[in-house]
Amino acid sequence: MLEIRPNCENCNKALPPNSTKAMICSFECTWCAKCNENLLKNVCPNCGGDLQPRPIRPAQKLTKYPKSKKEVYKPVDLEKFIPYRNNIMNKLPENR
């Protein structure tokens, strides 16, 4: 089951469970759409995987299956990430 993490790892923007602006990788690293568009370019800085829109958990299920309280805030180290991103961003995710 997805954790539904509450914030963007890079800019710390709140991403509530019903947000359509949350992006995740297969390890559930969580980013906002703005950071993805402007910086990440669909490359997760933690694993190199691609980013997909995070599914929205139906509101009626949040009581039984609440969002995570685990906040992860570790802004991307641009000096290290940009060369890495530029090297793999044009590769299909299945070939990274």
MDTraj code that builds the backbone (N, CA, C; nanometers):
import mdtraj as md
import numpy as np

residues = "MET LEU GLU ILE ARG PRO ASN CYS GLU ASN CYS ASN LYS ALA LEU PRO PRO ASN SER THR LYS ALA MET ILE CYS SER PHE GLU CYS THR TRP CYS ALA LYS CYS ASN GLU ASN LEU LEU LYS ASN VAL CYS PRO ASN CYS GLY GLY ASP LEU GLN PRO ARG PRO ILE ARG PRO ALA GLN LYS LEU THR LYS TYR PRO LYS SER LYS LYS GLU VAL TYR LYS PRO VAL ASP LEU GLU LYS PHE ILE PRO TYR ARG ASN ASN ILE MET ASN LYS LEU PRO GLU ASN ARG".split()
xyz = np.array([
    [0.0836, -0.1165, 0.0000],
    [0.0000, 0.0000, 0.0000],
    [0.0890, 0.1239, 0.0000],
    [0.0520, 0.2232, -0.0795],
    [0.1287, 0.3471, -0.0860],
    [0.1250, 0.4214, 0.0472],
    [0.2376, 0.4809, 0.0811],
    [0.2445, 0.5587, 0.2057],
    [0.1659, 0.6892, 0.1971],
    [0.1596, 0.7479, 0.0807],
    [0.1003, 0.8806, 0.0606],
    [0.1746, 0.9821, 0.1498],
    [0.3010, 1.0030, 0.1171],
    [0.3837, 1.0974, 0.1932],
    [0.3312, 1.2396, 0.1779],
    [0.3474, 1.3209, 0.2829],
    [0.2783, 1.4497, 0.2885],
    [0.3467, 1.5704, 0.2239],
    [0.4681, 1.5531, 0.1706],
    [0.5390, 1.6713, 0.1217],
    [0.6358, 1.6382, 0.0090],
    [0.6761, 1.7432, -0.0630],
    [0.7790, 1.7302, -0.1671],
    [0.9149, 1.7220, -0.0986],
    [0.9936, 1.6236, -0.1383],
    [1.1268, 1.6068, -0.0780],
    [1.2185, 1.7241, -0.1075],
    [1.1985, 1.7927, -0.2196],
    [1.2893, 1.9003, -0.2573],
    [1.2494, 2.0359, -0.1987],
    [1.1251, 2.0774, -0.2176],
    [1.0850, 2.2128, -0.1757],
    [0.9985, 2.2148, -0.0504],
    [0.9616, 2.0980, -0.0006],
    [0.8825, 2.0819, 0.1207],
    [0.7363, 2.1278, 0.1062],
    [0.6902, 2.1454, -0.0170],
    [0.5508, 2.1826, -0.0407],
    [0.4590, 2.0728, 0.0122],
    [0.3505, 2.1124, 0.0759],
    [0.2518, 2.0153, 0.1246],
    [0.1829, 1.9485, 0.0060],
    [0.1701, 1.8170, 0.0149],
    [0.1026, 1.7383, -0.0886],
    [-0.0020, 1.6502, -0.0209],
    [-0.1207, 1.7047, 0.0015],
    [-0.2248, 1.6275, 0.0682],
    [-0.2656, 1.5048, -0.0126],
    [-0.3328, 1.4106, 0.0493],
    [-0.3689, 1.2851, -0.0187],
    [-0.4485, 1.3032, -0.1473],
    [-0.5217, 1.4144, -0.1593],
    [-0.6007, 1.4366, -0.2799],
    [-0.5313, 1.5259, -0.3828],
    [-0.4028, 1.5505, -0.3628],
    [-0.3294, 1.6370, -0.4548],
    [-0.3075, 1.5694, -0.5901],
    [-0.3334, 1.6445, -0.6953],
    [-0.3037, 1.5968, -0.8308],
    [-0.1659, 1.6441, -0.8743],
    [-0.0937, 1.7080, -0.7836],
    [0.0392, 1.7623, -0.8135],
    [0.1524, 1.6806, -0.7521],
    [0.1236, 1.5614, -0.7027],
    [0.2260, 1.4763, -0.6408],
    [0.2775, 1.3755, -0.7425],
    [0.4078, 1.3604, -0.7470],
    [0.4735, 1.2652, -0.8361],
    [0.5555, 1.1692, -0.7500],
    [0.5592, 1.0416, -0.7898],
    [0.6366, 0.9430, -0.7144],
    [0.7152, 0.8533, -0.8086],
    [0.8224, 0.7940, -0.7547],
    [0.8964, 0.6898, -0.8257],
    [0.8520, 0.5552, -0.7688],
    [0.9118, 0.4491, -0.8146],
    [0.8704, 0.3162, -0.7675],
    [0.9060, 0.2913, -0.6206],
    [0.9924, 0.3743, -0.5620],
    [1.0267, 0.3621, -0.4208],
    [0.9462, 0.4611, -0.3358],
    [0.8522, 0.5305, -0.3990],
    [0.7647, 0.6282, -0.3353],
    [0.8345, 0.7567, -0.2930],
    [0.9525, 0.7842, -0.3489],
    [1.0096, 0.9169, -0.3293],
    [0.9043, 1.0119, -0.3846],
    [0.8790, 1.1208, -0.3156],
    [0.7660, 1.2067, -0.3485],
    [0.8128, 1.3481, -0.3808],
    [0.7631, 1.3985, -0.4926],
    [0.8029, 1.5290, -0.5446],
    [0.6790, 1.6023, -0.5927],
    [0.6819, 1.7330, -0.5921],
    [0.5695, 1.8088, -0.6479],
    [0.5894, 1.8219, -0.7992],
    [0.4797, 1.8468, -0.8677],
    [0.4844, 1.8581, -1.0134],
    [0.5750, 1.9728, -1.0573],
    [0.5776, 2.0814, -0.9821],
    [0.6613, 2.1963, -1.0186],
    [0.8099, 2.1603, -1.0137],
    [0.8527, 2.0916, -0.9084],
    [0.9933, 2.0495, -0.9004],
    [1.0252, 1.9496, -1.0123],
    [0.9307, 1.8621, -1.0426],
    [0.9529, 1.7674, -1.1505],
    [0.9698, 1.8408, -1.2828],
    [0.8813, 1.9328, -1.3131],
    [0.8860, 2.0055, -1.4396],
    [1.0104, 2.0924, -1.4525],
    [1.0458, 2.1638, -1.3458],
    [1.1535, 2.2620, -1.3528],
    [1.2925, 2.2080, -1.3241],
    [1.3012, 2.0968, -1.2534],
    [1.4316, 2.0482, -1.2092],
    [1.4550, 1.9012, -1.2414],
    [1.3638, 1.8176, -1.1999],
    [1.3878, 1.6729, -1.2061],
    [1.3749, 1.6151, -1.3458],
    [1.2852, 1.6668, -1.4261],
    [1.2635, 1.6206, -1.5646],
    [1.2355, 1.4709, -1.5709],
    [1.1512, 1.4242, -1.4774],
    [1.1106, 1.2825, -1.4690],
    [1.2229, 1.1873, -1.4311],
    [1.3244, 1.2377, -1.3611],
    [1.4324, 1.1535, -1.3099],
    [1.4352, 1.1675, -1.1584],
    [1.4139, 1.0570, -1.0877],
    [1.4223, 1.0603, -0.9416],
    [1.5691, 1.0747, -0.9012],
    [1.6034, 1.1767, -0.8231],
    [1.7415, 1.1956, -0.7801],
    [1.7927, 1.0843, -0.6892],
    [1.7022, 1.0121, -0.6253],
    [1.7423, 0.9070, -0.5319],
    [1.7721, 0.7745, -0.5999],
    [1.6960, 0.7406, -0.7044],
    [1.7129, 0.6079, -0.7649],
    [1.7316, 0.6100, -0.9158],
    [1.7074, 0.7238, -0.9809],
    [1.7200, 0.7317, -1.1258],
    [1.5972, 0.6838, -1.2003],
    [1.4974, 0.6386, -1.1267],
    [1.3744, 0.5914, -1.1902],
    [1.2905, 0.7069, -1.2418],
    [1.1863, 0.6723, -1.3149],
    [1.0972, 0.7751, -1.3668],
    [0.9928, 0.8125, -1.2626],
    [0.9273, 0.9233, -1.2870],
    [0.8245, 0.9732, -1.1959],
    [0.6889, 0.9655, -1.2630],
    [0.5904, 0.9278, -1.1835],
    [0.4533, 0.9129, -1.2292],
    [0.3618, 0.9873, -1.1335],
    [0.2444, 1.0312, -1.1810],
    [0.1499, 1.0930, -1.0882],
    [0.1123, 0.9954, -0.9765],
    [0.1111, 1.0465, -0.8535],
    [0.0732, 0.9624, -0.7406],
    [-0.0782, 0.9417, -0.7436],
    [-0.1229, 0.8175, -0.7297],
    [-0.2684, 0.7947, -0.7249],
    [-0.3305, 0.8639, -0.6033],
    [-0.4557, 0.8980, -0.6173],
    [-0.5285, 0.9615, -0.5077],
    [-0.6050, 0.8539, -0.4312],
    [-0.5811, 0.8484, -0.3014],
    [-0.6545, 0.7539, -0.2173],
    [-0.7947, 0.8099, -0.1932],
    [-0.8980, 0.7314, -0.2171],
    [-1.0343, 0.7799, -0.1941],
    [-1.0508, 0.8295, -0.0501],
    [-1.1189, 0.9422, -0.0358],
    [-1.1359, 1.0059, 0.0952],
    [-1.1953, 0.9108, 0.1983],
    [-1.2893, 0.8269, 0.1591],
    [-1.3535, 0.7354, 0.2539],
    [-1.2582, 0.6272, 0.3042],
    [-1.1437, 0.6082, 0.2385],
    [-1.0460, 0.5077, 0.2816],
    [-0.9371, 0.5671, 0.3724],
    [-0.9315, 0.6995, 0.3815],
    [-0.8257, 0.7625, 0.4606],
    [-0.8377, 0.7369, 0.6100],
    [-0.9564, 0.7113, 0.6599],
    [-0.9722, 0.6825, 0.8023],
    [-0.9073, 0.5489, 0.8359],
    [-0.9352, 0.4498, 0.7552],
    [-0.8780, 0.3175, 0.7796],
    [-0.7326, 0.3083, 0.7331],
    [-0.6990, 0.3786, 0.6254],
    [-0.5647, 0.3757, 0.5666],
    [-0.5146, 0.5195, 0.5528],
    [-0.4721, 0.5804, 0.6639],
    [-0.4342, 0.7222, 0.6607],
    [-0.3048, 0.7474, 0.5835],
    [-0.2877, 0.8724, 0.5456],
    [-0.1632, 0.9136, 0.4803],
    [-0.0489, 0.8997, 0.5790],
    [0.0698, 0.8930, 0.5265],
    [0.1887, 0.8848, 0.6106],
    [0.2120, 1.0176, 0.6822],
    [0.2705, 1.0095, 0.7995],
    [0.3132, 1.1293, 0.8713],
    [0.4625, 1.1529, 0.8509],
    [0.5256, 1.0609, 0.7786],
    [0.6699, 1.0658, 0.7553],
    [0.7032, 1.1735, 0.6525],
    [0.7590, 1.2830, 0.6993],
    [0.8024, 1.3883, 0.6094],
    [0.9487, 1.3652, 0.5727],
    [0.9774, 1.3727, 0.4445],
    [1.1142, 1.3630, 0.3954],
    [1.1464, 1.4957, 0.3291],
    [1.2468, 1.5628, 0.3807],
    [1.2884, 1.6909, 0.3227],
    [1.4391, 1.6885, 0.3085],
    [1.4830, 1.6673, 0.1857],
    [1.6262, 1.6695, 0.1563],
    [1.6427, 1.7272, 0.0170],
    [1.6553, 1.8605, 0.0108],
    [1.6666, 1.9273, -0.1182],
    [1.7751, 1.8646, -0.2062],
    [1.7475, 1.8648, -0.3344],
    [1.8372, 1.8039, -0.4314],
    [1.9683, 1.8821, -0.4370],
    [2.0799, 1.8097, -0.4349],
    [2.2121, 1.8689, -0.4517],
    [2.2312, 1.8913, -0.6021],
    [2.2071, 2.0135, -0.6469],
    [2.2083, 2.0436, -0.7904],
    [2.3419, 2.0147, -0.8567],
    [2.4504, 2.0399, -0.7866],
    [2.5832, 2.0173, -0.8430],
    [2.6042, 1.8708, -0.8818],
    [2.5516, 1.7808, -0.8034],
    [2.5638, 1.6376, -0.8323],
    [2.4522, 1.5886, -0.9238],
    [2.3302, 1.6397, -0.9020],
    [2.2155, 1.5850, -0.9730],
    [2.2092, 1.6237, -1.1205],
    [2.2357, 1.7480, -1.1541],
    [2.2159, 1.7917, -1.2930],
    [2.3001, 1.7122, -1.3922],
    [2.4300, 1.6884, -1.3681],
    [2.5037, 1.6043, -1.4636],
    [2.4477, 1.4622, -1.4708],
    [2.4077, 1.4069, -1.3575],
    [2.3472, 1.2734, -1.3524],
    [2.2180, 1.2714, -1.4326],
    [2.1311, 1.3685, -1.4059],
    [2.0036, 1.3787, -1.4775],
    [2.0247, 1.3925, -1.6276],
    [2.1149, 1.4805, -1.6652],
    [2.1382, 1.5044, -1.8078],
    [2.1908, 1.3800, -1.8791],
    [2.2590, 1.2960, -1.8059],
    [2.3133, 1.1729, -1.8643],
    [2.2064, 1.0679, -1.8901],
    [2.0997, 1.0669, -1.8080],
    [2.0007, 0.9594, -1.8229],
    [1.8610, 1.0036, -1.8625],
    [1.8334, 1.1337, -1.8631],
    [1.6952, 1.1787, -1.8829],
    [1.6366, 1.1430, -2.0193],
    [1.7189, 1.1224, -2.1190],
    [1.6675, 1.0880, -2.2513],
    [1.6603, 0.9379, -2.2737],
    [1.7000, 0.8617, -2.1746],
    [1.6879, 0.7152, -2.1840],
    [1.5492, 0.6752, -2.1343],
    [1.4920, 0.5773, -2.1983],
    [1.3656, 0.5236, -2.1477],
    [1.3875, 0.4684, -2.0080],
    [1.2901, 0.4831, -1.9177],
    [1.3074, 0.4348, -1.7819],
    [1.3495, 0.2879, -1.7750],
    [1.2989, 0.2059, -1.8638],
    [1.3354, 0.0625, -1.8603],
    [1.4788, 0.0369, -1.9055],
    [1.5465, 0.1394, -1.9574],
    [1.6854, 0.1231, -2.0017],
    [1.7842, 0.2012, -1.9163],
    [1.7383, 0.2576, -1.8053],
    [1.8286, 0.3366, -1.7200],
    [1.9131, 0.2473, -1.6341],
])
top = md.Topology()
chain = top.add_chain()
for i, resn in enumerate(residues, 1):
    res = top.add_residue(resn, chain, resSeq=i)
    for name in ("N", "CA", "C"):
        top.add_atom(name, md.element.get_by_symbol(name[0]), res)
traj = md.Trajectory(xyz[None], top)
